[in-house]
Amino acid sequence: MKKAILILLILTNNIFTQSQTYFDSPFGGGGGFSPGLQFVNLNDLNAQLVSLSLPKFSNETIFTTGGGGYIYLGFIPQLRVGGLGYGGTKSLSHSKNNTNYQVDYSVGVGGFTVEYTLPFVKDIAISLGAIIGAGGISVEYYENSQNFSWTTVFTSSQKNNYTKLNNDFFLLSPTLNVDIPIYRFLAFRAGVGYQFAFGGEWKANNNQTLYNAPDSFNGNSFFLQTGIYFGFFAF
């Protein structure tokens, strides 16, 4: 039994240490947790808040969380495919004249990924690619000046206001990612990209058309992504 275990350990170590011999291009794949930062354009939203004598968002960065993964296609050297999804919300709260205000700006993205790993870089993977998919952004506005009561919540006498705006779109995001193997089964990822949004139209509340929305208030945005991926990595 001890001899069998020893032989298995020797064979396993031999496979790992000579993986570049067996695979002359990156091989394997994995998936895991992928936090990031989205840099959005809130100028038009801030202008509306200022017109209501409310404070504006102090910065335009949203922390996002999500997950993704990929696998190398062995029959096409250097090419890998996969998927990625993430989302996040940025909130602003303020009180004045016995009224509580809150504004939530949310973003969500999901799509198919395709990447080409540069063949002249060894030991790590530097990949050019794109995310192809769909996404959405939403703005929720709350204005509450009295307590909620079951007897008045459905009547016009209720002095609370809620408005939701949303914009769903298709997206194409060029990306540049670096994957650094910490161990054969663990890799750290860092990357950048730019999100181009197409075909999005703003809607209000229960899918009502929102007229006169500024063209600059859209889903286009620069983003950073990171990740801790588990799998098998032979770069």
C-alpha positions in Angstrom: 0.0 0.0 0.0 2.8 2.4 0.9 4.6 1.6 -2.4 1.4 2.3 -4.4 1.0 5.7 -2.6 4.7 6.5 -3.3 4.4 5.7 -7.0 1.2 7.8 -7.2 2.9 10.8 -5.6 5.9 10.5 -8.0 3.7 10.3 -11.1 1.6 13.2 -9.9 4.7 15.4 -9.3 6.1 14.3 -12.7 2.9 15.4 -14.5 2.9 18.8 -12.8 6.6 19.6 -13.2 6.5 18.6 -16.9 3.2 20.1 -17.9 4.8 22.5 -20.3 6.3 19.4 -22.1 2.9 17.9 -22.6 1.2 21.2 -23.5 3.0 23.6 -25.8 0.2 26.2 -25.3 -1.8 27.2 -22.2 -4.1 24.5 -21.0 -6.8 24.0 -18.4 -9.4 26.3 -16.9 -11.2 27.3 -13.8 -13.6 29.7 -12.2 -14.3 31.6 -9.0 -15.0 34.9 -7.3 -14.5 38.1 -9.3 -14.8 41.5 -7.5 -14.2 44.7 -9.4 -14.7 48.4 -9.8 -17.0 50.1 -12.4 -16.4 53.8 -13.2 -19.8 55.2 -14.3 -20.9 58.6 -15.6 -23.2 60.2 -13.0 -23.0 63.8 -14.2 -26.6 63.9 -15.5 -28.0 62.2 -12.4 -26.0 64.6 -10.1 -27.5 67.6 -12.0 -31.0 66.4 -11.2 -30.1 65.9 -7.6 -28.6 69.4 -7.3 -31.8 70.8 -8.9 -33.8 69.3 -6.0 -31.4 70.8 -3.5 -30.0 67.4 -2.7 -26.4 66.4 -2.3 -24.8 64.7 -5.3 -22.8 61.5 -5.5 -19.2 62.3 -4.4 -17.6 59.9 -6.7 -18.5 57.7 -9.7 -17.0 54.4 -8.6 -19.1 51.3 -7.9 -17.7 48.2 -6.2 -19.0 45.1 -8.0 -19.1 41.4 -7.1 -19.7 38.4 -9.2 -18.1 35.3 -10.6 -16.8 33.8 -13.8 -14.7 31.1 -15.4 -13.1 29.9 -18.6 -11.6 26.9 -20.3 -8.9 26.6 -23.0 -10.1 25.0 -26.3 -7.3 22.5 -26.9 -8.0 22.3 -30.6 -7.4 26.1 -31.0 -4.1 27.0 -29.4 -4.1 30.0 -27.0 -7.9 30.5 -27.2 -10.2 30.2 -24.2 -13.9 30.8 -23.7 -16.1 31.2 -20.7 -18.5 33.5 -18.9 -18.6 36.3 -16.5 -21.3 38.1 -14.4 -21.2 40.9 -11.8 -23.2 43.7 -10.3 -23.2 46.4 -7.7 -25.1 49.3 -6.2 -24.2 52.8 -5.1 -26.5 54.6 -2.6 -27.0 58.1 -1.4 -29.1 59.1 1.6 -30.2 62.5 2.9 -32.7 64.0 5.3 -34.2 67.5 5.3 -37.5 69.1 6.3 -38.7 65.9 8.0 -38.3 64.0 4.7 -35.9 61.1 4.0 -34.4 60.8 0.6 -32.5 57.9 -0.9 -31.1 57.4 -4.4 -29.7 54.0 -5.5 -27.8 53.5 -8.7 -27.3 49.9 -9.7 -25.4 48.1 -12.5 -25.5 44.5 -13.6 -23.7 42.7 -16.4 -23.5 39.1 -17.7 -22.0 37.6 -20.8 -19.9 35.2 -22.8 -16.1 35.7 -22.8 -13.6 34.9 -25.5 -9.9 35.6 -25.1 -6.6 34.9 -26.8 -3.5 34.3 -24.7 -0.3 35.9 -26.0 2.0 33.0 -27.0 5.3 34.7 -26.3 4.6 35.2 -22.6 5.5 32.2 -20.4 4.5 31.3 -16.8 1.7 33.8 -16.7 -1.2 34.4 -19.1 -1.7 37.8 -20.7 -4.9 37.7 -22.7 -6.7 40.0 -25.1 -10.4 39.4 -25.5 -14.0 40.6 -25.1 -17.2 40.2 -23.1 -20.3 39.8 -25.3 -23.6 39.9 -23.5 -26.2 42.1 -21.9 -26.5 44.4 -19.0 -28.6 47.0 -17.3 -28.5 50.0 -15.1 -31.2 51.3 -12.8 -31.9 54.4 -10.7 -34.3 54.2 -7.7 -35.5 57.3 -6.0 -37.2 57.3 -2.6 -38.9 60.3 -0.9 -40.6 59.4 2.4 -42.2 62.1 4.5 -44.5 60.1 6.7 -44.9 56.6 8.2 -46.5 53.9 6.1 -49.9 52.6 7.0 -51.9 49.8 5.4 -55.0 52.0 5.3 -53.3 54.7 3.3 -50.5 53.0 1.4 -52.6 52.5 -1.7 -54.2 56.0 -1.7 -53.3 59.3 -3.1 -53.1 60.7 0.4 -49.8 58.8 1.0 -47.0 61.4 1.0 -44.3 59.0 0.0 -42.8 58.8 -3.5 -40.9 56.0 -5.3 -39.6 56.1 -8.8 -37.6 53.5 -10.6 -35.8 54.1 -13.9 -34.0 51.3 -15.8 -32.1 50.8 -19.0 -31.4 47.4 -20.4 -28.8 47.0 -23.2 -26.5 44.7 -25.2 -22.8 45.1 -24.6 -19.4 44.5 -26.1 -16.5 45.0 -23.8 -12.9 44.7 -25.0 -10.7 43.4 -22.2 -7.1 42.8 -21.2 -6.5 40.3 -18.4 -3.4 38.9 -16.6 -3.7 35.5 -14.8 -0.9 34.7 -12.4 -0.8 31.1 -11.1 -0.2 30.9 -7.4 -0.2 27.1 -7.6 -1.3 24.6 -10.2 -4.9 24.7 -8.8 -5.1 28.4 -7.9 -4.6 31.6 -9.9 -5.0 35.4 -9.3 -6.6 37.5 -12.1 -6.4 41.3 -12.7 -7.7 43.0 -15.8 -9.2 46.1 -17.4 -11.9 46.8 -20.0 -14.3 49.2 -21.4 -18.1 48.6 -21.7 -19.8 49.7 -24.8 -23.6 49.6 -24.5 -26.0 49.3 -27.5 -29.7 49.6 -27.9 -30.7 50.7 -24.5 -33.8 52.7 -23.8 -34.8 54.2 -20.5 -38.1 53.0 -18.9 -39.8 54.3 -15.8 -41.7 52.4 -13.1 -43.8 49.6 -14.8 -42.1 49.8 -18.2 -43.3 53.2 -19.1 -41.3 55.1 -21.7 -39.0 57.8 -20.3 -38.8 60.8 -22.7 -35.9 63.3 -23.0 -33.3 61.1 -21.2 -29.9 62.5 -22.0 -27.8 60.4 -24.4 -24.7 60.7 -22.2 -26.6 58.9 -19.4 -25.9 55.4 -20.6 -24.2 52.1 -19.9 -20.8 53.0 -21.3 -18.1 52.7 -18.6 -14.5 51.7 -17.9 -14.0 48.9 -15.4 -11.4 47.0 -13.4 -11.7 43.3 -12.5 -9.9 40.9 -10.3 -10.4 37.3 -9.3 -9.4 34.3 -7.4 -9.9 31.3 -9.7 -9.7 27.6 -8.8 -9.1 24.9 -11.4 -6.1 23.6 -13.3 -3.7 26.1 -14.8 -0.7 25.3 -17.1 0.6 28.5 -18.6 
